Amino acid sequence: MELHRLIPFVPAKDYYRSSEFYQAMGFTQLFLAQEFSEMKNNQLSFYLQDFYIKALAENLMFEIKVEHLHTFHEHMLGVIASFPEA
């Protein structure tokens, strides 16, 4: 069996603010339906949905591998400063 794609569904307590956060990270938002979109960066993507269960959101984790860690870290410091609730 060969898998071709695996896309997680990510909950958002505040869908619009979350989409702004991921766009600031460098993702492009592709709307699929009202309050449901694909967040894409190169070949990586996930579905952002206006759906929230606290236990799921608090236990969801991403592993992000980048080519230049220092550059990404500096970028994310700025993003996080702009989104203190994140």
N, CA, C and O atoms as a Tinker XYZ file with bonds, in Angstrom:
   344  protein
     1  N      0.848000   -1.180000    0.000000    73     2
     2  CA     0.000000    0.000000    0.000000    64     1     3
     3  C      0.892000    1.241000    0.000000    63     2     4     5
     4  O      1.813000    1.359000    0.808000    81     3
     5  N      0.611000    2.137000   -0.892000    73     3     6
     6  CA     1.366000    3.380000   -0.989000    64     5     7
     7  C      0.457000    4.548000   -0.641000    63     6     8     9
     8  O     -0.561000    4.773000   -1.296000    81     7
     9  N      0.834000    5.289000    0.394000    73     7    10
    10  CA     0.063000    6.462000    0.792000    64     9    11
    11  C      0.551000    7.672000    0.007000    63    10    12    13
    12  O      1.747000    7.815000   -0.244000    81    11
    13  N     -0.357000    8.524000   -0.370000    73    11    14
    14  CA     0.006000    9.697000   -1.157000    64    13    15
    15  C     -0.126000   11.005000   -0.401000    63    14    16    17
    16  O      0.507000   11.998000   -0.758000    81    15
    17  N     -0.938000   11.010000    0.632000    73    15    18
    18  CA    -1.167000   12.277000    1.323000    64    17    19
    19  C     -1.777000   12.009000    2.688000    63    18    20    21
    20  O     -2.631000   11.134000    2.839000    81    19
    21  N     -1.337000   12.761000    3.669000    73    19    22
    22  CA    -1.907000   12.704000    5.005000    64    21    23
    23  C     -2.025000   14.136000    5.494000    63    22    24    25
    24  O     -1.017000   14.819000    5.671000    81    23
    25  N     -3.232000   14.587000    5.710000    73    23    26
    26  CA    -3.444000   15.979000    6.106000    64    25    27
    27  C     -4.193000   16.015000    7.432000    63    26    28    29
    28  O     -5.316000   15.519000    7.519000    81    27
    29  N     -3.592000   16.591000    8.458000    73    27    30
    30  CA    -4.294000   16.708000    9.743000    64    29    31
    31  C     -5.348000   17.821000    9.704000    63    30    32    33
    32  O     -5.228000   18.793000    8.958000    81    31
    33  N     -6.366000   17.649000   10.519000    73    31    34
    34  CA    -7.387000   18.673000   10.722000    64    33    35
    35  C     -7.071000   19.355000   12.047000    63    34    36    37
    36  O     -7.048000   18.709000   13.095000    81    35
    37  N     -6.831000   20.641000   11.997000    73    35    38
    38  CA    -6.404000   21.398000   13.172000    64    37    39
    39  C     -7.562000   22.263000   13.669000    63    38    40    41
    40  O     -8.122000   23.055000   12.911000    81    39
    41  N     -7.919000   22.106000   14.944000    73    39    42
    42  CA    -9.012000   22.910000   15.485000    64    41    43
    43  C     -8.569000   24.347000   15.747000    63    42    44    45
    44  O     -7.387000   24.616000   15.963000    81    43
    45  N     -9.517000   25.247000   15.727000    73    43    46
    46  CA    -9.221000   26.656000   16.001000    64    45    47
    47  C    -10.287000   27.224000   16.920000    63    46    48    49
    48  O    -11.472000   27.209000   16.585000    81    47
    49  N     -9.879000   27.717000   18.061000    73    47    50
    50  CA   -10.818000   28.359000   18.987000    64    49    51
    51  C    -11.330000   29.663000   18.385000    63    50    52    53
    52  O    -12.515000   29.980000   18.480000    81    51
    53  N    -10.426000   30.411000   17.767000    73    51    54
    54  CA   -10.774000   31.636000   17.050000    64    53    55
    55  C    -10.237000   31.453000   15.626000    63    54    56    57
    56  O     -9.071000   31.733000   15.349000    81    55
    57  N    -11.094000   30.988000   14.744000    73    55    58
    58  CA   -10.693000   30.614000   13.384000    64    57    59
    59  C     -9.955000   31.737000   12.663000    63    58    60    61
    60  O     -8.910000   31.500000   12.056000    81    59
    61  N    -10.485000   32.950000   12.722000    73    59    62
    62  CA    -9.884000   34.057000   11.969000    64    61    63
    63  C     -8.530000   34.457000   12.549000    63    62    64    65
    64  O     -7.592000   34.719000   11.796000    81    63
    65  N     -8.419000   34.507000   13.838000    73    63    66
    66  CA    -7.125000   34.836000   14.465000    64    65    67
    67  C     -6.110000   33.726000   14.208000    63    66    68    69
    68  O     -4.934000   34.001000   13.967000    81    67
    69  N     -6.555000   32.484000   14.257000    73    67    70
    70  CA    -5.660000   31.359000   13.980000    64    69    71
    71  C     -5.158000   31.403000   12.540000    63    70    72    73
    72  O     -3.985000   31.143000   12.276000    81    71
    73  N     -6.050000   31.731000   11.616000    73    71    74
    74  CA    -5.613000   31.810000   10.215000    64    73    75
    75  C     -4.593000   32.936000   10.034000    63    74    76    77
    76  O     -3.655000   32.797000    9.249000    81    75
    77  N     -4.765000   34.046000   10.748000    73    75    78
    78  CA    -3.773000   35.130000   10.697000    64    77    79
    79  C     -2.430000   34.661000   11.249000    63    78    80    81
    80  O     -1.379000   34.994000   10.701000    81    79
    81  N     -2.466000   33.886000   12.335000    73    79    82
    82  CA    -1.238000   33.365000   12.939000    64    81    83
    83  C     -0.482000   32.468000   11.957000    63    82    84    85
    84  O      0.719000   32.643000   11.753000    81    83
    85  N     -1.181000   31.515000   11.356000    73    83    86
    86  CA    -0.502000   30.600000   10.430000    64    85    87
    87  C     -0.020000   31.312000    9.173000    63    86    88    89
    88  O      1.002000   30.933000    8.600000    81    87
    89  N     -0.744000   32.339000    8.738000    73    87    90
    90  CA    -0.270000   33.122000    7.600000    64    89    91
    91  C      0.995000   33.899000    7.975000    63    90    92    93
    92  O      1.911000   34.025000    7.163000    81    91
    93  N      1.043000   34.411000    9.189000    73    91    94
    94  CA     2.248000   35.109000    9.653000    64    93    95
    95  C      3.431000   34.145000    9.736000    63    94    96    97
    96  O      4.578000   34.550000    9.550000    81    95
    97  N      3.150000   32.870000   10.015000    73    95    98
    98  CA     4.202000   31.859000   10.037000    64    97    99
    99  C      4.759000   31.609000    8.647000    63    98   100   101
   100  O      5.912000   31.203000    8.504000    81    99
   101  N      3.949000   31.849000    7.615000    73    99   102
   102  CA     4.407000   31.627000    6.247000    64   101   103
   103  C      3.506000   30.726000    5.429000    63   102   104   105
   104  O      3.849000   30.354000    4.307000    81   103
   105  N      2.342000   30.366000    5.986000    73   103   106
   106  CA     1.402000   29.535000    5.247000    64   105   107
   107  C      0.492000   30.405000    4.387000    63   106   108   109
   108  O      0.198000   31.548000    4.737000    81   107
   109  N      0.058000   29.863000    3.278000    73   107   110
   110  CA    -0.938000   30.497000    2.420000    64   109   111
   111  C     -2.276000   29.847000    2.717000    63   110   112   113
   112  O     -2.371000   28.627000    2.849000    81   111
   113  N     -3.308000   30.670000    2.821000    73   111   114
   114  CA    -4.633000   30.149000    3.137000    64   113   115
   115  C     -5.415000   29.942000    1.854000    63   114   116   117
   116  O     -5.604000   30.868000    1.065000    81   115
   117  N     -5.865000   28.712000    1.658000    73   115   118
   118  CA    -6.692000   28.360000    0.511000    64   117   119
   119  C     -8.080000   27.998000    1.041000    63   118   120   121
   120  O     -8.246000   26.975000    1.704000    81   119
   121  N     -9.061000   28.830000    0.752000    73   119   122
   122  CA   -10.410000   28.588000    1.278000    64   121   123
   123  C    -11.062000   27.418000    0.555000    63   122   124   125
   124  O    -11.085000   27.369000   -0.675000    81   123
   125  N    -11.583000   26.491000    1.322000    73   123   126
   126  CA   -12.297000   25.343000    0.780000    64   125   127
   127  C    -13.789000   25.478000    1.016000    63   126   128   129
   128  O    -14.601000   25.013000    0.216000    81   127
   129  N    -14.139000   26.113000    2.112000    73   127   130
   130  CA   -15.538000   26.360000    2.471000    64   129   131
   131  C    -15.514000   27.455000    3.527000    63   130   132   133
   132  O    -14.444000   27.851000    3.990000    81   131
   133  N    -16.679000   27.940000    3.907000    73   131   134
   134  CA   -16.728000   28.976000    4.939000    64   133   135
   135  C    -16.162000   28.413000    6.233000    63   134   136   137
   136  O    -16.629000   27.391000    6.734000    81   135
   137  N    -15.156000   29.087000    6.766000    73   135   138
   138  CA   -14.509000   28.726000    8.029000    64   137   139
   139  C    -13.896000   27.324000    8.010000    63   138   140   141
   140  O    -13.925000   26.597000    9.003000    81   139
   141  N    -13.351000   26.976000    6.866000    73   139   142
   142  CA   -12.608000   25.726000    6.691000    64   141   143
   143  C    -11.644000   25.959000    5.547000    63   142   144   145
   144  O    -12.073000   26.253000    4.431000    81   143
   145  N    -10.367000   25.836000    5.796000    73   143   146
   146  CA    -9.413000   26.130000    4.747000    64   145   147
   147  C     -8.183000   25.242000    4.845000    63   146   148   149
   148  O     -7.908000   24.622000    5.872000    81   147
   149  N     -7.464000   25.205000    3.752000    73   147   150
   150  CA    -6.190000   24.495000    3.729000    64   149   151
   151  C     -5.093000   25.535000    3.915000    63   150   152   153
   152  O     -5.052000   26.548000    3.217000    81   151
   153  N     -4.214000   25.269000    4.858000    73   151   154
   154  CA    -3.058000   26.134000    5.088000    64   153   155
   155  C     -1.879000   25.421000    4.443000    63   154   156   157
   156  O     -1.602000   24.265000    4.759000    81   155
   157  N     -1.186000   26.102000    3.543000    73   155   158
   158  CA    -0.177000   25.443000    2.722000    64   157   159
   159  C      1.121000   26.230000    2.704000    63   158   160   161
   160  O      1.120000   27.458000    2.620000    81   159
   161  N      2.224000   25.505000    2.785000    73   159   162
   162  CA     3.562000   26.077000    2.659000    64   161   163
   163  C      4.394000   25.053000    1.903000    63   162   164   165
   164  O      4.757000   24.009000    2.446000    81   163
   165  N      4.692000   25.359000    0.652000    73   163   166
   166  CA     5.376000   24.418000   -0.238000    64   165   167
   167  C      4.558000   23.130000   -0.320000    63   166   168   169
   168  O      3.388000   23.176000   -0.698000    81   167
   169  N      5.137000   21.999000    0.019000    73   167   170
   170  CA     4.428000   20.725000   -0.067000    64   169   171
   171  C      3.726000   20.348000    1.235000    63   170   172   173
   172  O      3.089000   19.297000    1.305000    81   171
   173  N      3.830000   21.172000    2.248000    73   171   174
   174  CA     3.218000   20.891000    3.547000    64   173   175
   175  C      1.872000   21.591000    3.654000    63   174   176   177
   176  O      1.712000   22.735000    3.230000    81   175
   177  N      0.911000   20.881000    4.227000    73   175   178
   178  CA    -0.386000   21.525000    4.412000    64   177   179
   179  C     -1.161000   20.852000    5.537000    63   178   180   181
   180  O     -0.876000   19.723000    5.937000    81   179
   181  N     -2.140000   21.583000    6.025000    73   179   182
   182  CA    -3.091000   21.050000    6.992000    64   181   183
   183  C     -4.399000   21.794000    6.804000    63   182   184   185
   184  O     -4.434000   22.877000    6.221000    81   183
   185  N     -5.471000   21.202000    7.303000    73   183   186
   186  CA    -6.772000   21.845000    7.243000    64   185   187
   187  C     -7.027000   22.569000    8.560000    63   186   188   189
   188  O     -6.922000   21.980000    9.635000    81   187
   189  N     -7.358000   23.835000    8.464000    73   187   190
   190  CA    -7.743000   24.632000    9.622000    64   189   191
   191  C     -9.262000   24.715000    9.620000    63   190   192   193
   192  O     -9.877000   25.068000    8.614000    81   191
   193  N     -9.850000   24.386000   10.750000    73   191   194
   194  CA   -11.309000   24.366000   10.810000    64   193   195
   195  C    -11.830000   25.159000   12.003000    63   194   196   197
   196  O    -11.191000   25.233000   13.052000    81   195
   197  N    -12.985000   25.737000   11.818000    73   195   198
   198  CA   -13.646000   26.462000   12.897000    64   197   199
   199  C    -14.374000   25.443000   13.755000    63   198   200   201
   200  O    -15.599000   25.327000   13.718000    81   199
   201  N    -13.603000   24.723000   14.513000    73   199   202
   202  CA   -14.078000   23.630000   15.354000    64   201   203
   203  C    -13.131000   23.574000   16.533000    63   202   204   205
   204  O    -11.918000   23.685000   16.358000    81   203
   205  N    -13.662000   23.405000   17.728000    73   203   206
   206  CA   -12.776000   23.456000   18.890000    64   205   207
   207  C    -13.252000   22.526000   19.990000    63   206   208   209
   208  O    -14.386000   22.619000   20.461000    81   207
   209  N    -12.388000   21.652000   20.376000    73   207   210
   210  CA   -12.545000   20.838000   21.579000    64   209   211
   211  C    -11.272000   21.063000   22.379000    63   210   212   213
   212  O    -10.174000   20.757000   21.915000    81   211
   213  N    -11.425000   21.597000   23.579000    73   211   214
   214  CA   -10.283000   22.013000   24.390000    64   213   215
   215  C     -9.251000   20.894000   24.560000    63   214   216   217
   216  O     -8.059000   21.123000   24.352000    81   215
   217  N     -9.684000   19.707000   24.928000    73   215   218
   218  CA    -8.747000   18.599000   25.172000    64   217   219
   219  C     -7.959000   18.253000   23.909000    63   218   220   221
   220  O     -6.763000   17.969000   23.983000    81   219
   221  N     -8.611000   18.276000   22.768000    73   219   222
   222  CA    -7.917000   18.004000   21.506000    64   221   223
   223  C     -6.896000   19.093000   21.207000    63   222   224   225
   224  O     -5.745000   18.801000   20.882000    81   223
   225  N     -7.316000   20.340000   21.318000    73   223   226
   226  CA    -6.416000   21.457000   21.012000    64   225   227
   227  C     -5.202000   21.489000   21.938000    63   226   228   229
   228  O     -4.093000   21.791000   21.499000    81   227
   229  N     -5.409000   21.182000   23.204000    73   227   230
   230  CA    -4.306000   21.229000   24.168000    64   229   231
   231  C     -3.330000   20.069000   24.001000    63   230   232   233
   232  O     -2.212000   20.129000   24.513000    81   231
   233  N     -3.728000   19.025000   23.301000    73   231   234
   234  CA    -2.860000   17.869000   23.110000    64   233   235
   235  C     -2.331000   17.737000   21.688000    63   234   236   237
   236  O     -1.565000   16.819000   21.395000    81   235
   237  N     -2.727000   18.636000   20.812000    73   235   238
   238  CA    -2.265000   18.601000   19.434000    64   237   239
   239  C     -0.858000   19.171000   19.351000    63   238   240   241
   240  O     -0.578000   20.221000   19.929000    81   239
   241  N      0.020000   18.490000   18.643000    73   239   242
   242  CA     1.390000   18.958000   18.487000    64   241   243
   243  C      1.795000   18.905000   17.025000    63   242   244   245
   244  O      1.326000   18.059000   16.263000    81   243
   245  N      2.671000   19.820000   16.649000    73   243   246
   246  CA     3.290000   19.825000   15.332000    64   245   247
   247  C      4.785000   19.617000   15.517000    63   246   248   249
   248  O      5.367000   20.109000   16.483000    81   247
   249  N      5.394000   18.908000   14.617000    73   247   250
   250  CA     6.850000   18.887000   14.528000    64   249   251
   251  C      7.177000   19.600000   13.230000    63   250   252   253
   252  O      6.707000   19.210000   12.161000    81   251
   253  N      7.976000   20.634000   13.325000    73   251   254
   254  CA     8.343000   21.416000   12.145000    64   253   255
   255  C      9.851000   21.303000   11.954000    63   254   256   257
   256  O     10.630000   21.668000   12.835000    81   255
   257  N     10.245000   20.800000   10.811000    73   255   258
   258  CA    11.667000   20.719000   10.475000    64   257   259
   259  C     11.958000   21.801000    9.438000    63   258   260   261
   260  O     11.256000   21.929000    8.435000    81   259
   261  N     12.997000   22.566000    9.702000    73   259   262
   262  CA    13.354000   23.674000    8.814000    64   261   263
   263  C     14.819000   23.556000    8.420000    63   262   264   265
   264  O     15.612000   22.894000    9.090000    81   263
   265  N     15.152000   24.210000    7.327000    73   263   266
   266  CA    16.525000   24.154000    6.838000    64   265   267
   267  C     17.450000   25.036000    7.670000    63   266   268   269
   268  O     18.571000   24.640000    7.988000    81   267
   269  N     16.984000   26.219000    8.019000    73   267   270
   270  CA    17.817000   27.169000    8.767000    64   269   271
   271  C     17.112000   27.493000   10.084000    63   270   272   273
   272  O     16.248000   28.369000   10.137000    81   271
   273  N     17.479000   26.795000   11.119000    73   271   274
   274  CA    16.797000   26.909000   12.408000    64   273   275
   275  C     16.871000   28.321000   12.974000    63   274   276   277
   276  O     15.860000   28.843000   13.445000    81   275
   277  N     18.036000   28.948000   12.940000    73   275   278
   278  CA    18.180000   30.282000   13.526000    64   277   279
   279  C     17.252000   31.286000   12.823000    63   278   280   281
   280  O     16.595000   32.093000   13.481000    81   279
   281  N     17.203000   31.231000   11.512000    73   279   282
   282  CA    16.341000   32.142000   10.753000    64   281   283
   283  C     14.875000   31.920000   11.117000    63   282   284   285
   284  O     14.130000   32.877000   11.330000    81   283
   285  N     14.466000   30.656000   11.186000    73   283   286
   286  CA    13.076000   30.344000   11.536000    64   285   287
   287  C     12.776000   30.798000   12.962000    63   286   288   289
   288  O     11.711000   31.354000   13.228000    81   287
   289  N     13.706000   30.562000   13.867000    73   287   290
   290  CA    13.515000   30.956000   15.261000    64   289   291
   291  C     13.320000   32.470000   15.370000    63   290   292   293
   292  O     12.414000   32.931000   16.065000    81   291
   293  N     14.147000   33.222000   14.701000    73   291   294
   294  CA    14.025000   34.687000   14.718000    64   293   295
   295  C     12.679000   35.124000   14.141000    63   294   296   297
   296  O     12.026000   36.018000   14.680000    81   295
   297  N     12.274000   34.496000   13.057000    73   295   298
   298  CA    10.978000   34.823000   12.450000    64   297   299
   299  C      9.845000   34.542000   13.436000    63   298   300   301
   300  O      8.940000   35.360000   13.604000    81   299
   301  N      9.903000   33.381000   14.083000    73   299   302
   302  CA     8.832000   32.988000   15.004000    64   301   303
   303  C      8.793000   33.859000   16.256000    63   302   304   305
   304  O      7.720000   34.056000   16.825000    81   303
   305  N      9.918000   34.377000   16.692000    73   303   306
   306  CA     9.902000   35.311000   17.824000    64   305   307
   307  C      9.053000   36.526000   17.488000    63   306   308   309
   308  O      8.294000   37.007000   18.329000    81   307
   309  N      9.177000   37.022000   16.264000    73   307   310
   310  CA     8.359000   38.155000   15.822000    64   309   311
   311  C      6.889000   37.792000   15.709000    63   310   312   313
   312  O      6.019000   38.569000   16.102000    81   311
   313  N      6.614000   36.612000   15.174000    73   311   314
   314  CA     5.224000   36.154000   15.037000    64   313   315
   315  C      4.590000   36.023000   16.413000    63   314   316   317
   316  O      3.490000   36.528000   16.637000    81   315
   317  N      5.257000   35.363000   17.321000    73   315   318
   318  CA     4.725000   35.148000   18.663000    64   317   319
   319  C      4.505000   36.471000   19.393000    63   318   320   321
   320  O      3.537000   36.609000   20.141000    81   319
   321  N      5.387000   37.438000   19.184000    73   319   322
   322  CA     5.208000   38.749000   19.800000    64   321   323
   323  C      3.941000   39.424000   19.288000    63   322   324   325
   324  O      3.308000   40.185000   20.019000    81   323
   325  N      3.564000   39.152000   18.037000    73   323   326
   326  CA     2.364000   39.735000   17.458000    64   325   327
   327  C      1.082000   39.014000   17.865000    63   326   328   329
   328  O     -0.021000   39.526000   17.672000    81   327
   329  N      1.245000   37.824000   18.427000    73   327   330
   330  CA     0.100000   36.998000   18.835000    64   329   331
   331  C      0.328000   36.543000   20.274000    63   330   332   333
   332  O      0.601000   35.365000   20.504000    81   331
   333  N      0.223000   37.439000   21.239000    73   331   334
   334  CA     0.518000   37.074000   22.624000    64   333   335
   335  C     -0.403000   35.991000   23.186000    63   334   336   337
   336  O     -0.062000   35.333000   24.169000    81   335
   337  N     -1.567000   35.806000   22.564000    73   335   338
   338  CA    -2.480000   34.781000   23.059000    64   337   339
   339  C     -2.105000   33.378000   22.566000    63   338   340   341
   340  O     -2.694000   32.391000   23.006000    81   339
   341  N     -1.141000   33.288000   21.666000    73   339   342
   342  CA    -0.764000   31.972000   21.097000    64   341   343
   343  C      0.010000   31.126000   22.068000    63   342   344
   344  O      0.394000   30.004000   21.739000    81   343
